[in-house]
């Protein structure tokens, strides 16, 4: 098997580089944000490989690259027997049982099981990965070019820790960082953010009103610094709370990123993620994946329609990485981890 590592500015460019260098049958087996910005992917290719009857995309037509790469991967999996350890024959009832053990929302469970059955793959984990791939969009943050990030989510979701982690990755990408505390009344909120700022050698600014926050963001953009805004927690499903947040969402150059915890009830997190999408969130970050024995909430948040998955975290510490969750990794969590839960 041939293994190669690629560095690219984003996942689309990485897919293009993999296809150009290794051919359409190469499979991405791992991906993660690169320390200097962009994304690093690990691609595999078994040798020798029979040719596939694929039509090369028209030169410059980048929109076809993802579709062709995905089609070739699924075709390859259909045509070859899997040598993965612990291979399980596809069994819809067994899959639904695994979903139930993980407390996956019932509607989502049946959607995934139906899609997995239609994938035509004999291995249950790979069939589920194909189903997840049809629904999940992965969108890591572009630390090199982001201007202002506003973190929003319920109390206790881990927004302040995520602000610090994003700041650390931005610093590694060579960016100046300003941590902005919009929640100045929460117990210890500013003090904790200041501690993180000291560790990152970053500036900390407070902005109590939407007007003050807009001024802080505009100044950071002029200075080429990344503003990372930590907000007070609230339930985005509540109309009054959502209306109060609307003024922050209108600030120019701000990207809204939702933050939810994998420890939340899966039905609740599904509703919260959908509400965050309606508030204008461009992607979601899921925290506390290391603390959850049941993956229902993680899957429900990661598979929220029209809300791409940014990162998953498995540590509350700044040094803990922002990780990219792949469809295969999520499928393994849902199928294999179910064995250890009741």
C-alpha positions in Angstrom: 0.0 0.0 0.0 1.2 3.5 -0.9 0.8 6.2 1.8 1.4 9.9 1.2 0.9 13.1 3.2 -0.4 16.3 1.6 -0.5 19.8 2.8 -3.0 22.2 1.3 -4.8 25.5 2.0 -8.2 23.7 2.3 -9.9 20.3 1.9 -10.9 21.0 -1.7 -7.3 21.7 -2.7 -6.2 18.7 -0.8 -8.6 16.4 -2.7 -7.4 17.9 -6.0 -3.7 17.3 -5.0 -4.4 13.7 -3.9 -6.3 12.9 -7.2 -3.6 14.5 -9.4 -0.7 12.8 -7.6 -2.2 9.4 -6.7 -5.2 8.9 -9.0 -8.9 8.7 -8.5 -8.7 5.5 -6.4 -6.7 7.0 -3.6 -8.6 7.2 -0.3 -8.1 9.8 2.4 -7.6 7.9 5.7 -6.9 10.8 8.0 -7.1 14.6 8.0 -6.3 17.4 10.5 -5.6 21.1 10.6 -2.0 21.9 9.8 -0.1 23.8 12.4 0.8 26.6 9.9 -2.8 26.9 8.7 -4.6 24.9 6.1 -5.2 21.2 6.3 -3.0 18.0 6.3 -4.3 14.8 4.8 -3.0 11.3 4.7 -4.0 9.3 1.6 -3.6 5.6 0.8 -3.5 3.7 -2.5 -3.4 -0.1 -2.8 -1.1 -1.5 -5.5 -1.5 -2.8 -8.2 -4.8 -1.0 -9.0 -7.2 -1.9 -11.9 -8.2 1.2 -13.9 -11.6 2.7 -13.3 -13.9 4.0 -16.0 -14.0 7.5 -14.8 -14.3 10.6 -17.0 -11.7 13.2 -16.1 -13.2 16.5 -15.2 -12.9 19.4 -17.6 -9.7 21.4 -16.8 -10.4 24.1 -14.3 -13.8 22.6 -13.2 -13.1 22.3 -9.5 -16.7 21.6 -8.6 -16.5 18.1 -10.1 -13.4 17.0 -8.1 -15.2 16.2 -4.8 -18.0 14.2 -6.5 -15.6 12.2 -8.7 -13.3 11.5 -5.7 -16.3 10.4 -3.6 -17.7 8.2 -6.4 -14.4 6.5 -7.0 -13.9 5.8 -3.2 -17.4 4.2 -2.9 -16.9 2.1 -6.1 -13.5 0.9 -4.8 -15.1 -0.1 -1.5 -17.9 -2.0 -3.3 -15.6 -3.9 -5.6 -13.0 -5.0 -3.0 -13.3 -7.0 0.2 -12.4 -5.1 3.3 -9.4 -6.2 5.3 -10.2 -4.0 8.3 -9.9 -5.8 11.6 -13.2 -6.5 13.3 -15.2 -6.5 10.1 -18.9 -6.8 10.6 -21.4 -8.0 7.9 -24.1 -5.4 7.3 -27.1 -6.0 9.5 -29.7 -3.2 9.7 -31.2 -4.4 13.0 -27.7 -4.6 14.6 -27.0 -1.1 13.4 -30.2 0.3 14.8 -29.4 -1.4 18.1 -26.0 0.3 18.1 -27.7 3.6 17.5 -30.1 3.0 20.4 -27.2 2.2 22.8 -25.6 5.5 21.7 -28.9 7.4 22.3 -29.0 8.6 18.7 -32.3 10.5 17.9 -34.7 8.1 16.4 -35.4 10.0 13.2 -31.7 10.4 12.5 -31.1 6.7 13.3 -33.6 5.5 10.7 -32.3 8.0 8.1 -28.7 6.7 8.5 -29.8 3.0 8.5 -31.8 3.5 5.3 -29.0 5.3 3.6 -26.4 2.7 4.8 -28.5 -0.1 3.4 -28.6 1.6 0.0 -24.8 2.0 -0.1 -24.5 -1.6 -1.2 -21.5 -2.3 1.1 -21.2 -5.6 2.9 -19.2 -4.2 5.8 -21.5 -2.4 8.3 -19.0 0.2 9.4 -18.1 1.2 5.8 -21.8 1.2 4.9 -22.5 3.6 7.7 -19.5 5.7 6.8 -20.9 6.1 3.3 -24.2 7.1 4.7 -22.6 9.7 7.1 -20.5 11.0 4.2 -23.7 11.9 2.3 -25.0 14.0 5.2 -21.9 15.4 7.0 -19.9 18.5 5.7 -16.5 19.1 7.2 -15.3 22.7 7.3 -12.3 23.5 9.5 -11.5 27.1 10.2 -9.1 28.9 7.9 -6.9 30.4 10.6 -4.7 32.3 8.2 -7.6 34.3 6.7 -10.3 34.5 9.3 -11.1 38.0 10.5 -13.4 37.8 13.5 -15.0 34.7 15.1 -18.0 35.0 17.4 -18.6 31.9 19.6 -22.2 31.2 20.6 -23.9 28.4 22.4 -25.5 27.3 25.7 -24.0 27.8 29.2 -21.3 25.3 29.9 -20.7 24.2 26.3 -17.0 25.2 26.5 -16.9 28.5 24.5 -14.1 30.1 26.5 -11.9 27.1 26.2 -12.6 26.9 22.4 -11.7 30.6 22.2 -8.3 29.8 23.6 -7.8 26.8 21.4 -8.7 28.8 18.3 -6.3 31.5 19.5 -3.5 29.0 19.9 -4.0 27.7 16.4 -4.2 31.2 15.0 -0.9 32.1 16.7 0.7 29.0 15.2 -0.5 30.2 11.8 1.4 33.5 12.5 -1.6 35.6 13.4 -2.0 38.3 16.0 -4.9 37.5 18.3 -7.3 39.5 20.3 -9.6 37.7 22.8 -12.7 39.7 23.2 -14.9 39.3 26.3 -18.5 40.2 25.5 -19.7 38.3 28.7 -18.5 40.7 31.4 -21.0 39.7 34.1 -20.5 35.9 34.1 -18.7 34.6 37.2 -15.0 34.6 36.4 -15.6 34.8 32.7 -13.2 37.7 32.0 -10.6 36.4 34.5 -10.5 33.0 32.8 -10.2 34.6 29.3 -7.4 36.8 30.6 -5.5 33.8 31.8 -5.8 32.2 28.4 -4.7 35.5 26.8 -1.5 35.6 28.9 -0.6 32.0 27.9 -1.1 32.9 24.2 0.7 36.3 24.4 -2.5 37.8 23.1 -4.4 41.0 23.8 -7.7 40.9 25.7 -10.5 43.4 25.2 -13.9 43.8 26.8 -16.9 44.9 24.9 -20.2 45.0 26.8 -22.5 46.3 24.0 -23.0 45.4 20.3 -21.8 48.9 19.4 -18.6 48.5 21.4 -18.0 45.1 20.0 -18.4 46.4 16.4 -15.7 49.0 17.1 -13.4 46.3 18.6 -13.9 44.1 15.6 -13.3 46.9 13.1 -10.1 47.9 14.8 -8.8 44.3 14.8 -9.6 43.9 11.1 -7.7 47.1 10.3 -4.7 45.8 12.3 -4.8 42.4 10.7 -5.5 40.6 14.0 -8.0 37.8 14.5 -10.7 38.8 16.9 -12.1 35.9 18.9 -15.3 36.8 20.8 -16.5 34.9 23.8 -20.2 35.5 24.5 -22.6 34.8 27.3 -24.3 31.4 27.1 -27.9 31.2 26.2 -30.5 28.8 24.8 -30.8 29.7 21.0 -34.1 28.0 20.9 -35.7 30.7 23.0 -37.1 33.5 20.8 -36.2 36.4 23.2 -32.6 35.2 23.6 -32.3 34.8 19.9 -33.7 38.3 19.3 -31.2 39.8 21.7 -28.4 38.0 19.9 -29.4 39.4 16.5 -27.5 42.7 16.9 -24.2 40.8 17.4 -24.9 38.7 14.3 -25.1 41.9 12.2 -21.6 43.0 13.0 -19.5 43.2 9.8 -16.7 40.7 9.2 -17.9 38.5 12.1 -18.3 34.7 11.5 -20.6 33.0 13.9 -19.5 29.6 15.1 -21.7 27.5 17.3 -20.4 25.5 20.3 -22.2 22.5 21.8 -21.2 19.8 24.2 -21.2 16.0 23.4 -22.5 15.5 27.0 -25.9 17.1 26.1 -28.9 14.9 25.4 -28.9 14.0 21.7 -32.4 15.3 21.1 -31.6 18.6 22.9 -28.3 19.1 21.0 -30.1 18.4 17.7 -32.6 21.2 18.4 -29.9 23.5 19.7 -27.7 23.0 16.6 -30.6 23.6 14.3 -31.4 26.8 16.2 -27.7 27.9 15.9 -27.9 27.4 12.2 -31.0 29.7 12.0 -29.1 32.3 14.0 -26.5 32.4 11.2 -23.8 30.0 12.5 -21.5 29.0 9.6 -20.2 25.8 11.4 -20.2 24.0 14.7 -17.6 22.9 17.2 -18.4 19.9 19.5 -16.7 19.8 22.9 -16.2 17.1 25.6 -16.0 14.2 23.2 -13.6 12.5 25.6 -16.2 12.6 28.4 -19.1 11.0 26.6 -19.6 7.3 26.5 -22.6 7.6 24.2 -22.1 9.2 20.8 -25.7 10.2 20.0 -25.2 13.9 20.8 -21.9 14.0 18.9 -23.5 12.4 15.8 -26.6 14.6 16.1 -24.6 17.8 16.1 -22.1 16.7 13.5 -24.9 15.7 11.1 -27.0 18.8 11.5 -28.3 19.8 8.0 -26.8 23.0 6.6 -24.4 23.4 9.5 -20.9 22.1 8.6 -18.7 20.5 11.3 -15.6 22.6 12.2 -13.9 20.6 14.9 -14.3 18.1 17.7 -12.4 18.5 21.0 -11.4 15.8 23.4 -9.7 18.0 26.0 -10.6 21.2 28.0 -7.0 22.3 28.0 -5.6 24.8 25.5 -2.9 22.3 24.5 -5.6 19.8 23.5 -6.1 19.9 19.7 -9.0 20.9 17.6 -9.6 17.6 15.7 -11.3 16.9 12.4 -13.9 14.1 12.6 -14.1 12.0 9.4 -17.2 10.0 8.4 -15.3 6.7 8.9 -14.2 7.8 12.4 -17.8 8.7 13.4 -19.0 5.4 12.0 -16.5 3.5 14.0 -17.5 5.4 17.2 -21.2 4.6 16.6 -20.7 0.9 15.7 -17.7 -0.2 17.8 -18.2 1.9 20.9 -21.7 0.6 21.3 -20.3 -2.7 22.5 -19.1 -1.1 25.7 -22.3 0.8 26.5 -25.5 -0.3 28.1 
